[in-house]
Amino acid sequence: MIKMQLSQKQTGTIRAHAASRKLCVRVRAADARTKGLTDPAVKLVNGAVTEGPDLSVEVNGLKLPNPFVIGSGPPGTNYQVMKKAFDEGWGGVICKTLSLDSSKVVNVTPRYAKLLDSKGEVFGWENFELISDRPFETMLAELKRLKEEYPDRVLIASIMEEYSREAWQEIIGRCEEVGVDAFEINFSCPHGLPERKMGMAMGQDCDVLGEVCGWINAAASVPVWAKMTPNITDITQPALVAAQQGCEGIAAINTIRSVMGINLSTLRPEPCVEGYSTPGGYSYRAVKPIALEKVMSISRLLQQQGFRDAGVSLSGIGGVETGGDAAEFILLGCDTVQVCTGVMVHGYPMVQHLCGGLQAFMSQHGFACIPEFRGAALPYFTTHGDLVVRQKAALAQRKAGKVGLASDTAWTGDGFVAEAESMVSNRG
Ligand SMILES: Cc1cc2nc3c(=O)[nH]c(=O)nc-3n(C[C@H](O)[C@H](O)[C@H](O)COP(=O)(O)O)c2cc1C
C-alpha cells in the first residue's frame, strides 16, 4: 500500500497526508535509497566544472562542457524535462525518439519493471515503452524554444521512420529547421516498433541499414550518429555499415531484449497488461558489462578500419551511474557517455556527481583532460590464444630470472663461485 502511494504522489503530498510518524520515516528511507550516489557532487556553471581536471569534449565539431549526455528516453520527453537537464548541467541532451506521425504510437501502462538486488536497490530495468507519443509539431516547437534559450548547449534529435526515403528526408529537414545540433538514428528499439519494421528491425538488417543510412546522410547537414542494437550476433557489422555510409558517429547500446520475470502468484509475465505481456528492453546497472563489450568491439573495429582517425565518434551507453562507469567507457574510446535509466532512478542532479566522480578518477591518475586517457584500455584486449602465448612467455621469463640452481646437477666448474653467490641471502 505504502509502496503504491510512493510511486503515485510527490513526497510532500504523502507527508501532508501521512497519518502516522511511521509513514514519514518510511518515506525518508525510500528517498535515501534512491539517492544512493557515492560520487562527490561538483559545482557546474553552464555544464562546465569550475576547477580541477577539464571535462570539456569536442565531438564531430560540437563542443560539450562535459561528456555526459541525456540518453533518449523519458528524461528527454518534453521542454520542461530537457530544460531541467540543461539547468542541472548535462553536457548534451538527446530527446525521446521522434517520428512524423505520433498517432501511430500508442503506449500501455504499466510498461516498466525493476529487478532489485538483495539490498532492495534497483539493479536492472525493463521497459516496453514506445517512441514519443507527442505530436511531431509540438516536439519541434519545444526543440526550437530550447535551442533559442540554450544556444550554446548541444541538443540532439533522436529520430526513427519507416522504410521510406521521403519520410526520412522530411523528418531530417524539419528537425534541422528548428536548429538541432545533430541526429541520433534509432536503429535499435527492441520492442513494439520492430512490428512496423522500424527500430531494431532496421538495425539488424545490414542491407536495409546501409540503404537508409545513405538516404539520411544525403539529406542531413549536421552530424548523424547511428544507435546500435545489442540484439544481434555481431554488433560490429551494422556499426561498420553505418560508418561506411557516412554516419559521423556510432552510439551503443540500446536496451537488451528481455522478459523481466513470471509472477509466481498469478503465473503471468511481468510487466503485466490486462493479464498479458510482451518482451521489452533491459537497461541500467546489470547491462554495463554487456555494453562495455559491445563498445569495445565497435571501438576496435572503427580504429582498425581507420574510421576513428577519420573522425567517426563513439557514444557509450548502458548502465552508467558513476563517474567511474563513465571513465570505463572513455577508456574504451568513447567521446561521450549517455545516461537514461540512471536519471529515472537518481534524478537530473546526478550529473554533478558523475562529473565529480570522473574528476576524482582523473586526479588520481594525473589526467588533466579527457583526451589524455580516451581509448587507453583498448590496446589491452586480445584473443584467448594470444593470452596463452603471453602467459607462457611470462612464466619462462620468471623462471629464467629465478636466483639459484634448480638442482645439484646444475653446478658447473667455471661458474661455481657465481653459482654459490647466487644462493647467498645476505649479500649487502
Ligand atoms: C523507459 C525507457 C525508454 C527508452 N526510450 C528510448 C527511445 O525512445 N529511443 C532510444 O533510442 N532509446 C530509448 N531507450 C534506451 C536508452 O536510451 C538506452 O540506450 C538504454 O536504456 C541503456 O542505457 P541506460 O542503462 O543508461 O538506460 C529507452 C530506455 C528506457 C529505460
The ligand as a Gaussian input file, in Angstrom:
#p B3LYP/6-31G(d) Opt

LIG

0 1
 C       11.940000       3.734000     -20.379000
 C       12.957000       3.795000     -21.484000
 C       12.617000       4.388000     -22.694000
 C       13.555000       4.455000     -23.732000
 N       13.212000       5.060000     -24.902000
 C       14.152000       5.178000     -25.893000
 C       13.861000       5.883000     -27.084000
 O       12.784000       6.457000     -27.260000
 N       14.823000       5.936000     -28.041000
 C       16.048000       5.356000     -27.884000
 O       16.908000       5.436000     -28.773000
 N       16.365000       4.693000     -26.744000
 C       15.451000       4.606000     -25.753000
 N       15.780000       3.959000     -24.583000
 C       17.100000       3.324000     -24.452000
 C       18.127000       4.219000     -23.722000
 O       18.367000       5.418000     -24.416000
 C       19.470000       3.483000     -23.510000
 O       20.009000       3.165000     -24.775000
 C       19.334000       2.208000     -22.702000
 O       18.337000       2.310000     -21.727000
 C       20.649000       1.838000     -21.992000
 O       21.144000       2.898000     -21.196000
 P       20.810000       3.074000     -19.625000
 O       21.225000       1.827000     -18.911000
 O       21.596000       4.294000     -19.218000
 O       19.346000       3.303000     -19.547000
 C       14.847000       3.905000     -23.532000
 C       15.196000       3.327000     -22.300000
 C       14.257000       3.279000     -21.273000
 C       14.668000       2.661000     -19.950000

